[in-house]
Amino acid sequence: MNLKSVEIFKELSDDVLENLSKILDERKVKKDTVIFEESSPADVFCIIAGGQVEVFKHLQDSGTKTLAVLSAGDYFGEMSLLEDKPRIASIKTVNDVVLLEIKKKKFLDLISGNLNTGMKLLSAIMSTTLNRLSATNSHLTLLYDIGKIIASSKNLRQMTTASFTNIAKHFKYAESGLIAVYNEFTDELDIHLSINKTEHETIPLTDSFAQKISAEKELMENDKESIIASAFYFEEKFLGYISFSGSLKNAFTMNDLILLSSAASLISVSIKNISFISEEEARQRLKETKYTQGF
């Protein structure tokens, strides 16, 4: 693997990369293997030379939450070279994976033996780590903002349009997009808001894309054009979807899909809750009307 293709190493000189290559160990890991568990000792930094891994957290209800999916050229565990703290998440292989590993002891030996190389590596690690933290904060901010929108919204369309507007800001390569919600009275999907306004205000459930996202629940394609979408579901009932697309190839990443899926989960629960509240209010009005007419 060309180490220059790894983001964390791309600014390093050939001399530094040559010294680095001497402390790298190649490791092949089979599909569905847990590389390390959350809270386990951290003493190795891993670069993915081939395949994909899933970064996840264990939840209190015994489930798990996917935080990211990393591919060739990505890396994980860099902070294990800098501090003596346990792993903050678990890592599992999605398919057969080839890793290039740097043990902490070898890294420290490199620094002590070649201060120039060591300092440049430390600078690269800190720079990319700060960039990752910035991206994570951005994602958390979006989910927090959607939570506030849900809490303050008085009706369904207000909630969906405000949420879509906020989510769209995070997909800068999107040239078009929409949020569509199921209408049980018309048995169609109502388009609540879109980028590059569509010709229609509704989407039939027989629409090929609607059927595809309903079946797959999440979708990302990066071929001729880039498409990313996540369905709204509650108790196995399809409630609509949110999607973005653009002409730029490979515009969206797996982490973008995870973010969109997390946002869609929040919106799904809100759609159901708002619908339930609306139904209760309608029933109450009907009850009051009948009571009034009784006199």
C-alpha positions as CSV (number, residue, x, y, z in Angstrom):
1,M,0.0,0.0,0.0
2,N,1.2,3.5,-0.9
3,L,1.4,5.3,2.5
4,K,1.0,8.6,0.7
5,S,-2.6,7.6,-0.1
6,V,-3.4,7.6,3.7
7,E,-4.7,11.0,4.8
8,I,-2.7,11.1,7.9
9,F,0.6,10.6,6.0
10,K,0.1,12.5,2.8
11,E,2.2,15.5,3.8
12,L,5.1,13.5,5.1
13,S,8.4,13.3,3.2
14,D,9.7,10.1,1.6
15,D,12.4,9.8,4.2
16,V,9.8,9.9,7.0
17,L,7.6,7.4,5.3
18,E,10.6,5.1,4.8
19,N,11.3,5.1,8.5
20,L,7.6,4.6,9.2
21,S,7.4,1.5,6.9
22,K,10.0,-0.2,9.0
23,I,7.7,-0.4,12.0
24,L,4.6,-1.4,10.2
25,D,3.2,-5.0,10.7
26,E,0.7,-6.4,8.2
27,R,-2.2,-8.4,9.6
28,K,-5.0,-10.2,7.8
29,V,-8.4,-10.4,9.5
30,K,-11.4,-12.5,8.5
31,K,-14.9,-11.1,8.0
32,D,-17.1,-10.6,11.1
33,T,-14.1,-10.6,13.4
34,V,-14.0,-8.2,16.4
35,I,-10.6,-6.5,16.2
36,F,-10.9,-5.0,19.7
37,E,-13.6,-4.3,22.2
38,E,-14.7,-1.1,23.8
39,S,-12.8,-0.5,27.1
40,S,-10.0,-2.9,26.1
41,P,-6.3,-1.7,26.5
42,A,-5.2,0.5,23.6
43,D,-1.6,-0.1,22.3
44,V,-1.8,-0.3,18.5
45,F,-2.7,2.1,15.7
46,C,-4.2,0.5,12.6
47,I,-4.3,1.6,8.9
48,I,-6.8,-0.2,6.6
49,A,-4.9,-1.5,3.5
50,G,-8.0,-3.4,2.2
51,G,-11.6,-4.1,3.2
52,Q,-13.9,-2.3,5.6
53,V,-14.5,-2.1,9.4
54,E,-17.4,-1.0,11.5
55,V,-16.9,1.3,14.5
56,F,-19.7,0.7,17.0
57,K,-20.7,1.3,20.6
58,H,-22.6,-1.1,22.9
59,L,-25.9,0.3,24.2
60,Q,-27.5,-0.1,27.6
61,D,-30.3,-2.2,26.2
62,S,-27.8,-4.7,24.8
63,G,-28.0,-3.3,21.3
64,T,-25.3,-1.6,19.4
65,K,-25.0,1.8,17.6
66,T,-22.8,2.1,14.5
67,L,-20.6,5.2,14.6
68,A,-18.7,4.9,11.4
69,V,-17.7,2.5,8.6
70,L,-14.1,2.8,7.5
71,S,-12.5,1.7,4.3
72,A,-9.1,1.3,2.6
73,G,-6.9,4.3,3.4
74,D,-8.8,5.1,6.6
75,Y,-7.3,4.4,10.0
76,F,-8.3,4.0,13.7
77,G,-6.7,3.8,17.1
78,E,-4.3,6.7,16.6
79,M,-4.8,8.1,20.1
80,S,-3.4,4.8,21.5
81,L,0.0,6.1,20.5
82,L,-0.4,9.2,22.6
83,E,-2.2,8.2,25.7
84,D,-2.8,5.3,28.1
85,K,-6.5,5.0,28.0
86,P,-8.9,2.1,27.0
87,R,-10.7,1.9,23.7
88,I,-13.8,4.1,23.5
89,A,-15.5,2.0,20.9
90,S,-15.4,-1.5,19.4
91,I,-14.2,-2.4,15.9
92,K,-15.4,-5.3,13.8
93,T,-14.6,-6.3,10.2
94,V,-17.3,-6.0,7.6
95,N,-15.4,-8.2,5.2
96,D,-11.9,-9.7,4.9
97,V,-9.5,-6.9,5.9
98,V,-5.8,-6.2,5.6
99,L,-4.4,-4.0,8.3
100,L,-1.1,-2.2,8.7
101,E,-0.4,-2.0,12.4
102,I,2.0,0.2,14.5
103,K,2.6,-1.0,18.0
104,K,2.9,1.7,20.6
105,K,6.3,0.5,21.8
106,K,7.7,0.6,18.2
107,F,6.3,4.1,17.7
108,L,7.9,5.4,20.9
109,D,11.2,3.7,19.9
110,L,11.0,5.5,16.5
111,I,10.5,8.9,18.2
112,S,13.4,8.4,20.6
113,G,15.7,7.2,17.8
114,N,14.6,9.8,15.2
115,L,13.1,12.9,16.8
116,N,12.4,14.6,13.4
117,T,10.4,11.7,12.1
118,G,8.6,11.3,15.4
119,M,7.6,15.0,15.6
120,K,6.3,15.0,12.1
121,L,4.2,12.0,12.7
122,L,2.8,13.4,16.0
123,S,1.9,16.6,14.2
124,A,0.1,14.7,11.4
125,I,-1.8,12.6,14.0
126,M,-2.9,15.6,16.0
127,S,-4.0,17.5,12.9
128,T,-6.3,14.7,11.6
129,T,-7.6,13.9,15.0
130,L,-8.7,17.6,15.4
131,N,-10.4,17.4,12.0
132,R,-12.3,14.3,13.0
133,L,-13.4,15.9,16.3
134,S,-14.7,18.9,14.3
135,A,-16.7,16.6,12.0
136,T,-18.1,14.7,14.9
137,N,-19.2,17.9,16.7
138,S,-20.9,19.0,13.4
139,H,-22.9,15.8,13.3
140,L,-23.9,16.0,17.0
141,T,-24.9,19.6,16.5
142,L,-27.2,18.6,13.7
143,L,-28.9,15.9,15.7
144,Y,-29.2,18.3,18.6
145,D,-30.8,20.9,16.4
146,I,-33.3,18.4,15.0
147,G,-34.2,17.5,18.5
148,K,-35.0,21.1,19.3
149,I,-37.0,21.5,16.1
150,I,-39.1,18.4,17.0
151,A,-39.7,19.7,20.5
152,S,-40.8,23.2,19.3
153,S,-42.8,22.2,16.2
154,K,-46.6,22.7,16.3
155,N,-47.4,20.6,13.3
156,L,-46.0,17.9,11.0
157,R,-45.0,20.1,8.0
158,Q,-43.3,22.6,10.2
159,M,-41.2,19.9,11.7
160,T,-40.3,18.2,8.5
161,T,-39.4,21.3,6.5
162,A,-37.3,22.8,9.3
163,S,-35.5,19.5,9.8
164,F,-34.9,19.1,6.0
165,T,-33.5,22.6,5.8
166,N,-31.0,21.9,8.6
167,I,-30.0,18.5,7.2
168,A,-29.5,19.8,3.7
169,K,-26.7,22.1,5.0
170,H,-24.6,19.1,5.7
171,F,-24.8,17.7,2.2
172,K,-23.0,20.4,0.3
173,Y,-22.6,18.3,-2.9
174,A,-26.4,17.7,-3.2
175,E,-27.9,19.4,-6.2
176,S,-31.4,18.1,-5.5
177,G,-33.2,16.5,-2.6
178,L,-36.6,16.1,-0.9
179,I,-38.4,15.0,2.2
180,A,-41.6,13.1,1.5
181,V,-44.1,11.9,4.1
182,Y,-46.9,9.3,3.8
183,N,-50.5,10.6,3.7
184,E,-52.9,7.9,4.9
185,F,-55.9,9.8,3.4
186,T,-54.5,9.8,-0.1
187,D,-52.3,6.7,0.2
188,E,-49.4,8.7,-1.4
189,L,-46.3,10.5,-0.2
190,D,-46.6,14.2,0.1
191,I,-43.4,16.2,-0.8
192,H,-43.1,18.7,2.1
193,L,-39.9,20.4,0.8
194,S,-37.4,19.9,-1.9
195,I,-34.2,21.3,-3.4
196,N,-34.8,22.3,-7.0
197,K,-38.5,22.1,-6.8
198,T,-40.1,19.1,-8.4
199,E,-43.0,19.2,-10.9
200,H,-45.2,17.2,-8.6
201,E,-46.4,17.7,-5.0
202,T,-46.9,14.0,-4.3
203,I,-45.2,10.7,-5.0
204,P,-47.3,7.5,-5.6
205,L,-46.3,4.5,-3.5
206,T,-45.9,2.6,-6.8
207,D,-43.0,4.9,-7.7
208,S,-39.9,2.7,-8.3
209,F,-37.6,4.8,-6.0
210,A,-40.2,4.9,-3.3
211,Q,-40.5,1.2,-3.4
212,K,-36.8,0.7,-3.4
213,I,-36.1,2.9,-0.4
214,S,-39.2,1.3,1.4
215,A,-37.7,-2.1,0.9
216,E,-34.0,-1.3,1.6
217,K,-34.6,1.5,4.3
218,E,-31.2,3.0,3.5
219,L,-29.6,3.6,0.1
220,M,-26.3,5.0,-1.2
221,E,-25.1,4.9,-4.8
222,N,-22.0,6.6,-6.1
223,D,-21.9,5.4,-9.7
224,K,-22.9,7.7,-12.6
225,E,-24.4,10.1,-10.1
226,S,-24.5,10.1,-6.3
227,I,-27.7,9.3,-4.4
228,I,-28.2,8.9,-0.7
229,A,-31.5,8.3,1.1
230,S,-33.0,7.0,4.3
231,A,-36.5,5.9,5.0
232,F,-38.8,6.9,7.8
233,Y,-40.1,3.8,9.7
234,F,-42.0,3.3,12.9
235,E,-43.0,-0.2,14.1
236,E,-42.3,-1.6,10.7
237,K,-44.6,0.9,9.0
238,F,-43.1,3.0,6.1
239,L,-43.7,6.7,6.8
240,G,-41.7,8.3,3.9
241,Y,-38.1,9.2,3.2
242,I,-35.5,11.9,2.8
243,S,-33.1,11.8,-0.1
244,F,-30.3,13.8,-1.8
245,S,-28.6,13.5,-5.1
246,G,-25.8,15.1,-7.2
247,S,-24.0,14.7,-10.4
248,L,-20.6,14.4,-8.7
249,K,-19.4,10.8,-8.5
250,N,-18.6,9.5,-4.9
251,A,-20.1,12.6,-3.4
252,F,-21.4,10.8,-0.3
253,T,-19.7,8.6,2.2
254,M,-20.8,5.8,4.5
255,N,-20.6,8.3,7.4
256,D,-23.0,10.6,5.6
257,L,-25.4,7.7,5.4
258,I,-25.0,7.0,9.1
259,L,-25.7,10.7,9.9
260,L,-28.8,10.7,7.6
261,S,-30.1,7.5,9.1
262,S,-29.7,8.9,12.6
263,A,-31.6,12.0,11.7
264,A,-34.3,10.0,9.9
265,S,-34.8,7.9,13.1
266,L,-35.5,11.1,15.1
267,I,-37.9,12.3,12.4
268,S,-39.7,9.0,12.2
269,V,-40.6,9.0,15.9
270,S,-41.7,12.6,15.6
271,I,-43.9,11.9,12.6
272,K,-45.7,9.1,14.5
273,N,-46.1,11.3,17.7
274,I,-47.4,14.3,15.8
275,S,-49.9,12.1,13.9
276,F,-51.0,10.5,17.2
277,I,-51.5,14.0,18.8
278,S,-53.4,15.2,15.8
279,E,-55.7,12.2,15.9
280,E,-56.3,12.7,19.6
281,E,-57.1,16.4,19.1
282,A,-59.5,15.5,16.3
283,R,-61.2,12.9,18.5
284,Q,-61.5,15.4,21.3
285,R,-63.1,18.0,19.0
286,L,-65.5,15.4,17.6
287,K,-66.4,14.4,21.2
288,E,-67.0,18.1,22.2
289,T,-69.1,18.7,19.1
290,K,-71.3,15.7,19.8
291,Y,-71.6,16.8,23.4
292,T,-72.7,20.3,22.4
293,Q,-75.2,19.0,19.8
294,G,-76.7,16.8,22.5
295,F,-78.1,19.9,24.2
